[in-house]
Amino acid sequence: MNIQRLHVGPRLSEVAIFNNTVYLAGQIADDTSQDFAGQTREVLEHIDRLLAEAGSDKSQILMCQIYITDAKNISIMNEIWDAWVPAGNTPPRATVQAQLVRPELLIEIVVTAAQK
């Protein structure tokens, strides 16, 4: 089987697909002038778009890893997440407080999903 890659750049691919499994690179906000809630919504929009391009959607997420720079934002993130994730299809998830590589980034989300 071949590995299919989407949005291939010199350093990373945004998506890799292998054996009907979709792997997304860590998704970050493009507009880092936004507050935490705005960045979170933008990241989830990126995930929706990339999963759709890969023949999947958020109901097919197998695992999610979330990195936030300040644990005080967990309730904001959970509120936005709960409104976004499909009821009955909540995936396994880990949330970690971490220092991201650029100080203006407030959240990064990594997703693995099944294709539909």
C-alpha positions in Angstrom: 0.0 0.0 0.0 1.1 3.5 -0.7 1.0 6.5 1.6 -1.0 9.4 0.2 0.1 12.8 1.4 -1.8 16.1 1.1 -0.5 19.7 1.3 3.1 18.5 1.1 5.6 21.1 2.1 9.4 21.1 2.5 9.2 20.3 6.2 5.9 18.4 6.7 2.7 17.2 5.1 -0.6 18.5 6.6 -2.2 15.1 6.0 -1.0 11.5 5.5 -3.4 8.7 4.6 -2.5 5.0 5.0 -4.6 1.9 5.3 -7.8 4.0 5.5 -6.4 6.0 8.5 -6.0 9.8 8.3 -3.2 11.4 10.2 -3.2 15.2 10.6 -0.2 17.3 11.4 -0.6 19.5 14.5 -3.1 22.2 13.5 -2.5 25.8 14.6 -4.2 29.1 14.0 -3.1 31.2 11.0 -4.5 34.3 12.6 -2.5 34.5 15.8 -3.9 37.9 16.7 -7.0 36.1 17.9 -7.6 35.2 21.6 -7.6 31.6 22.8 -11.3 31.0 21.8 -10.7 32.4 18.3 -7.6 30.3 17.8 -9.4 27.2 19.0 -12.3 27.8 16.6 -10.0 28.4 13.7 -8.0 25.2 14.5 -11.2 23.1 14.5 -12.2 24.6 11.2 -8.8 23.5 9.8 -9.4 20.0 11.1 -12.9 19.9 9.5 -11.5 21.0 6.1 -8.5 18.6 6.1 -10.6 15.7 7.2 -13.1 16.4 4.5 -10.3 16.5 1.9 -9.1 13.1 3.2 -12.5 11.5 3.0 -13.3 11.7 6.6 -15.0 13.9 9.2 -15.0 14.6 12.9 -17.3 11.7 13.7 -14.5 9.4 12.5 -11.8 10.8 14.9 -9.9 7.9 16.5 -7.7 9.9 18.8 -7.1 13.6 19.5 -4.1 15.3 21.3 -4.6 18.9 22.4 -1.8 21.2 23.5 -2.6 24.4 25.2 -0.2 27.0 26.6 -2.3 27.8 29.7 -4.3 25.3 31.6 -6.6 28.2 32.8 -8.1 28.0 29.3 -9.3 24.4 29.6 -12.9 25.4 30.3 -13.0 27.7 27.3 -11.5 24.9 25.1 -13.9 22.3 26.5 -17.0 24.6 25.8 -15.9 25.1 22.2 -14.9 21.4 21.8 -18.3 20.2 23.3 -20.2 22.3 20.7 -18.0 21.0 17.9 -17.6 17.3 18.5 -20.6 15.1 17.5 -22.6 13.7 20.4 -22.1 10.0 20.7 -18.8 10.2 18.8 -16.5 11.8 21.3 -13.0 10.4 20.6 -10.3 9.4 23.1 -8.5 12.7 23.9 -5.5 14.0 25.8 -5.0 17.6 26.8 -1.6 18.8 27.8 -0.3 22.2 28.9 2.8 22.9 26.8 5.0 25.7 25.6 4.5 25.9 21.8 7.3 26.8 19.5 6.0 30.3 18.8 4.7 32.4 21.8 1.7 33.8 19.8 0.3 30.2 19.4 -2.1 29.3 22.1 -3.4 25.9 21.0 -2.3 23.0 18.7 -4.4 20.0 18.0 -3.3 16.6 16.4 -5.9 14.3 15.1 -6.0 10.7 13.8 -9.2 9.6 12.1 -10.7 6.7 10.0 -11.8 7.4 6.5 -15.5 7.0 5.8 
